[in-house]
Each structure stands twice: as structure tokens, then as C-alpha cells.
Amino acid sequence: LSVDVWSFGICMMEVMNGHPPHRKSSVKAMFYGATHGYSSPLEHPSSWSEDLHDFMTKCLTTDPKKRATTRQLLKHPWIKTTKPAEKEHMKLLFHSLFAANRLLDGTS
């Protein structure tokens, strides 16, 4: 579903930036993203490949009719040619995010 692609893009943005968009107000985040989109979803764009930027743009296209499908995304160059350094960077981000969440919810 198109909404799942959007949600996936938002989750990726949260992981790569280390926090959710508009984290001070979840209501603002929901309405702003849905109406204005995210022209620059990554806070440190030079840390990521052009293929990843394109992948994110395809996930976060505001108009669901123009948004990429999961089938299209699975054929995207970023999925097929992600550099080992970028994969390692993502792995570290996921690890720190999940470690922080475990501390917040008291699980280990």
C-alpha cells in the first residue's frame, strides 16, 4: 500500500536523523508531512549516497498516486548497490536507536 511506503520513508528518516520529524509535536509532524512533504528529509545529506536520497524522495512523495510502489522500490539502485560503509552506518544507527528505546522502556 502507498501509505506503507510513506510510513517506511518516515521510519527511515527517523533512524537516519536519530529522531522523528517535528519531534516536539506529533500532531504537527503528522499534518505538516502530509500537506507539505519533506523536500530535504535528511539533516546531514552529505553522509548519504545519491541513491539513498532518491530512494527517500520516492518513499516520501506527497501525492500517493505518484509515490513509488514497493515493487518499484525493491528494484531501486539503492537496494541493489548499497555500499558496505552505508550498510554499516545504518547498522550502527539501528543499534543506537534500539538501545536508547530499551533504556526508555526499561527492557534489556
C-alpha positions as CSV (number, residue, x, y, z in Angstrom):
1,L,0.0,0.0,0.0
2,S,1.1,3.5,-0.7
3,V,0.6,4.6,2.9
4,D,3.0,1.8,4.0
5,V,5.7,3.2,1.6
6,W,5.2,6.7,3.2
7,S,5.4,5.2,6.7
8,F,8.6,3.3,5.8
9,G,10.1,6.6,4.5
10,I,9.3,8.3,7.7
11,C,10.8,5.5,9.7
12,M,14.0,5.6,7.6
13,M,14.1,9.4,8.1
14,E,13.8,8.9,11.9
15,V,16.5,6.4,12.0
16,M,18.9,8.3,9.8
17,N,18.3,11.6,11.6
18,G,18.2,10.0,15.1
19,H,14.8,11.4,15.9
20,P,11.3,11.7,14.5
21,P,10.5,14.7,12.3
22,H,9.0,17.6,14.3
23,R,9.5,15.6,17.5
24,K,8.1,18.3,19.7
25,S,4.6,17.9,18.3
26,S,3.4,14.6,16.9
27,V,0.3,16.4,15.6
28,K,2.4,19.0,13.7
29,A,4.5,16.2,12.3
30,M,1.5,14.3,11.0
31,F,-0.2,17.3,9.4
32,Y,3.0,19.1,8.1
33,G,4.4,15.9,6.5
34,A,1.1,15.0,4.9
35,T,0.5,18.5,3.5
36,H,4.0,19.9,2.7
37,G,6.1,16.7,2.4
38,Y,9.8,16.7,3.1
39,S,11.9,18.4,0.5
40,S,15.0,17.6,2.5
41,P,14.3,14.7,4.8
42,L,18.0,14.1,5.8
43,E,19.7,16.5,8.2
44,H,23.2,15.5,7.1
45,P,22.7,14.9,3.4
46,S,26.4,14.6,2.6
47,S,26.5,11.5,4.9
48,W,24.3,9.5,2.5
49,S,24.6,8.4,-1.2
50,E,22.6,10.0,-4.0
51,D,20.8,6.7,-4.5
52,L,19.6,6.8,-0.9
53,H,18.4,10.4,-1.4
54,D,16.5,9.3,-4.5
55,F,15.0,6.3,-2.6
56,M,13.8,8.6,0.2
57,T,12.3,11.0,-2.3
58,K,10.4,8.2,-3.9
59,C,9.1,7.0,-0.5
60,L,8.1,10.5,0.7
61,T,6.4,11.8,-2.4
62,T,3.3,13.6,-1.0
63,D,0.9,12.5,-3.8
64,P,0.2,8.8,-3.2
65,K,-0.6,8.3,-6.9
66,K,2.9,9.5,-7.8
67,R,4.7,7.7,-4.9
68,A,6.8,4.6,-5.8
69,T,5.3,1.2,-5.2
70,T,7.0,-1.5,-3.1
71,R,7.8,-3.4,-6.3
72,Q,9.5,-0.3,-7.8
73,L,11.4,0.3,-4.6
74,L,12.7,-3.3,-4.4
75,K,14.3,-2.7,-7.9
76,H,15.8,0.7,-6.9
77,P,19.6,1.0,-7.2
78,W,20.0,1.8,-3.5
79,I,18.6,-1.6,-2.6
80,K,20.8,-3.3,-5.1
81,T,24.0,-1.4,-4.7
82,T,24.2,-0.1,-1.2
83,K,27.8,0.4,-0.2
84,P,29.2,-1.6,2.7
85,A,30.1,1.6,4.6
86,E,26.5,2.8,4.3
87,K,25.1,-0.5,5.4
88,E,27.5,-0.4,8.4
89,H,26.4,3.2,9.2
90,M,22.7,2.1,9.1
91,K,23.5,-0.9,11.4
92,L,25.1,1.5,14.0
93,L,22.1,3.8,13.8
94,F,19.6,1.0,14.3
95,H,21.7,-0.4,17.2
96,S,21.8,3.0,19.0
97,L,18.1,3.7,18.4
98,F,17.1,0.3,19.8
99,A,19.5,0.6,22.7
100,A,18.0,4.0,23.6
101,N,14.5,2.6,23.3
102,R,15.4,-0.3,25.7
103,L,16.7,2.2,28.2
104,L,13.5,4.3,27.9
105,D,11.1,1.4,28.3
106,G,13.2,-0.5,30.9
107,T,13.8,-3.6,28.9
108,S,17.1,-5.2,28.2
